[in-house]
Amino acid sequence: MRQRIMSYYYKGKPNHELTIYQKEAVDELYRDYKKLKGNSYIDKYYERMNNWKVNYEDELED
């Protein structure tokens, strides 16, 4: 899960933007990660992505 979250992070980082589909996937992965007692490593990246623009129209490449 951590690797998938980081993959979305690095894909969206250049423009600080995620598609709605990517945002929903990241949110679900993060919830599952924390349920499984994932450590705090991913918290700062998740918080950064929460401040990014969410593109509701165009899908960025996955």
Contact map, one row per residue, 1 for C-alpha under 8 A:
11111000000000000000000000001100100000000000000000000000000000
11111100000000000000000000000000100000000100000000000000000000
11111110000000000000000000000000000000000000000000000000000000
11111111000000000000000000001000000000000000000000000000000000
11111111100000000000000001001100000000000100010000000000000000
01111111110000000000000000000000000000000000100000000000000000
00111111111000000000000000000000000000000000000000000000000000
00011111111100000000010001000000000000000000000000000000000001
00001111111110000000000000000000000000000000100010000000000000
00000111111111000000000000000000000000000000000000000000000000
00000011111111000000000000000000000000000000000000000000000001
00000001111111111100000000000000000000000000000000000000000000
00000000111111111000000000000000000000000000000000000000000000
00000000011111111000000000000000000000000000000000000000000000
00000000000111111000000000000000000000000000000000000000000000
00000000000111111100000000000000000000000000000010011000000000
00000000000111111110000000000000000000000000000010011110000000
00000000000100011111111000000000000000000000000000011110000100
00000000000000001111111000000000000000000000000000000111111100
00000000000000000111111100000000000000000000000000000111001000
00000000000000000111111110000000000000000000000000000000001000
00000001000000000111111111000000000000000000000000000000000000
00000000000000000111111111100000000000000000000000000100000000
00000000000000000001111111110000000000000000000000000000000000
00000000000000000000111111111000000000000000000000000000000000
00001001000000000000011111111100000000000000010000000000000000
00000000000000000000001111111110000000000000000000000000000000
00000000000000000000000111111111000000000000000000000000000000
10011000000000000000000011111111100000000000000000000000000000
10001000000000000000000001111111110000000000010000000000000000
00000000000000000000000000111111111000000000000000000000000000
00000000000000000000000000011111111100000000000000000000000000
11000000000000000000000000001111111111000000000000000000000000
00000000000000000000000000000111111111100000000000000000000000
00000000000000000000000000000011111111000000000000000000000000
00000000000000000000000000000001111111000000000000000000000000
00000000000000000000000000000000111111100000000000000000000000
00000000000000000000000000000000111111110000000000000000000000
00000000000000000000000000000000010011111100000000000000000000
00000000000000000000000000000000000001111111000000000000000000
00000000000000000000000000000000000000111111000000000000000000
01001000000000000000000000000000000000111111110000000000000000
00000000000000000000000000000000000000011111111000000000000000
00000000000000000000000000000000000000011111111100000000000000
00000100100000000000000000000000000000000111111110000000000000
00001000000000000000000001000100000000000111111111000000000000
00000000000000000000000000000000000000000011111111100000000000
00000000000000000000000000000000000000000001111111110000000000
00000000100000011000000000000000000000000000111111110000000000
00000000000000000000000000000000000000000000011111110000000000
00000000000000000000000000000000000000000000001111111000000000
00000000000000011100000000000000000000000000000111111100000000
00000000000000011100000000000000000000000000000000111110000000
00000000000000001111001000000000000000000000000000011111000000
00000000000000001111000000000000000000000000000000001111111000
00000000000000000011000000000000000000000000000000000111111000
00000000000000000010000000000000000000000000000000000011111000
00000000000000000010000000000000000000000000000000000011111100
00000000000000000011100000000000000000000000000000000011111110
00000000000000000110000000000000000000000000000000000000011111
00000000000000000000000000000000000000000000000000000000001111
00000001001000000000000000000000000000000000000000000000000111
